[in-house]
């Protein structure tokens, strides 16, 4: 863990016990754990915002590459084709009635 050997870890624990006493160690550990959790949450929030921003920029870039007006024109063209197909099918039926 962190490149620390067993003997070094023992010395660190011994020094911590001598400085803070055995009754304060659990409280210090809890406080350090909460601090590390808050730091991890903050970094995860930052990562999420960066990914979200990158996705939005990617979508904007895609629409820019396609040409903003070409997408609605393509959709309208498809709608017009479907309307034409429906008119071809229903045209003879409407005329019969």
Backbone torsions as a table, in degrees:
resi	resn	phi	psi	omega
1	UNK	NA	117.2	178.9
2	UNK	58.8	20.9	179.5
3	UNK	72.4	23.1	-179.4
4	UNK	-105.5	130.4	179.4
5	UNK	-81.6	174.8	-179.0
6	UNK	-62.4	-42.9	179.8
7	UNK	-65.3	-40.9	179.3
8	UNK	-66.2	-38.9	178.6
9	UNK	-63.8	-39.5	178.7
10	UNK	-61.9	-43.5	179.8
11	UNK	-64.3	-42.1	179.6
12	UNK	-62.7	-43.6	178.9
13	UNK	-64.8	-41.1	179.0
14	UNK	-62.6	-44.4	179.0
15	UNK	-64.7	-42.1	178.7
16	UNK	-61.7	-42.4	177.8
17	UNK	-62.6	-40.1	-179.3
18	UNK	-69.2	-36.8	-178.3
19	UNK	-75.9	-45.2	-170.9
20	UNK	-105.3	-21.5	-177.8
21	UNK	86.1	156.9	-174.2
22	UNK	-70.6	-23.1	-178.8
23	UNK	-79.8	-23.3	-178.8
24	UNK	-90.7	-19.6	-175.2
25	UNK	-59.3	-48.2	179.7
26	UNK	-60.2	-38.2	179.2
27	UNK	-65.5	-42.2	178.6
28	UNK	-64.7	-42.2	179.4
29	UNK	-62.6	-42.9	177.9
30	UNK	-60.6	-45.5	-179.5
31	UNK	-62.9	-43.0	177.5
32	UNK	-64.2	-40.4	178.2
33	UNK	-62.1	-43.3	178.0
34	UNK	-64.2	-40.9	179.3
35	UNK	-63.9	-42.3	178.5
36	UNK	-65.7	-37.3	178.6
37	UNK	-64.5	-43.0	178.4
38	UNK	-64.4	-39.9	177.8
39	UNK	-63.7	-43.9	179.1
40	UNK	-63.9	-42.9	178.0
41	UNK	-61.6	-41.7	179.7
42	UNK	-63.6	-42.9	179.4
43	UNK	-67.4	-36.5	176.9
44	UNK	-65.3	-38.9	176.8
45	UNK	-62.3	-42.6	178.9
46	UNK	-64.4	-43.5	177.8
47	UNK	-60.0	-43.2	-179.5
48	UNK	-61.5	-44.9	179.9
49	UNK	-64.3	-38.4	178.4
50	UNK	-65.2	-45.2	179.4
51	UNK	-64.5	-41.7	179.6
52	UNK	-62.7	-43.8	178.9
53	UNK	-64.5	-40.1	179.5
54	UNK	-64.7	-39.5	178.4
55	UNK	-65.1	-42.4	178.6
56	UNK	-62.8	-44.0	179.5
57	UNK	-64.4	-37.0	178.7
58	UNK	-65.4	-41.2	178.0
59	UNK	-64.8	-44.9	178.7
60	UNK	-61.1	-40.9	-179.8
61	UNK	-64.8	-39.9	179.4
62	UNK	-61.9	-46.3	178.9
63	UNK	-65.5	-35.9	178.7
64	UNK	-67.3	-41.3	179.0
65	UNK	-63.5	-38.7	179.4
66	UNK	-73.8	-24.1	-173.4
67	UNK	93.9	119.7	-173.0
68	UNK	-59.5	-35.4	-177.1
69	UNK	-82.5	-18.8	-177.2
70	UNK	-72.2	-31.5	-179.3
71	UNK	-65.6	-51.7	176.7
72	UNK	-62.0	-34.9	178.6
73	UNK	-66.0	-39.4	177.7
74	UNK	-65.1	-41.6	179.6
75	UNK	-65.4	-44.8	179.5
76	UNK	-63.2	-38.2	177.3
77	UNK	-61.4	-43.0	178.3
78	UNK	-65.1	-40.3	178.2
79	UNK	-62.9	-42.5	179.1
80	UNK	-63.9	-37.9	177.6
81	UNK	-64.5	-42.6	179.4
82	UNK	-65.1	-41.1	177.3
83	UNK	-60.3	-42.7	178.1
84	UNK	-62.2	-42.7	178.4
85	UNK	-62.7	-41.2	179.2
86	UNK	-65.6	-41.3	178.1
87	UNK	-62.8	-39.5	178.7
88	UNK	-63.1	-39.5	-178.2
89	UNK	-75.7	-45.3	-174.8
90	UNK	-85.5	-14.6	-178.7
91	UNK	-55.6	-54.4	-179.5
92	UNK	-63.9	-32.5	-179.6
93	UNK	-68.2	-42.4	-179.5
94	UNK	-65.5	-37.3	-177.6
95	UNK	-69.1	-30.4	-179.2
96	UNK	-68.6	-33.5	-175.3
97	UNK	-83.9	NA	NA
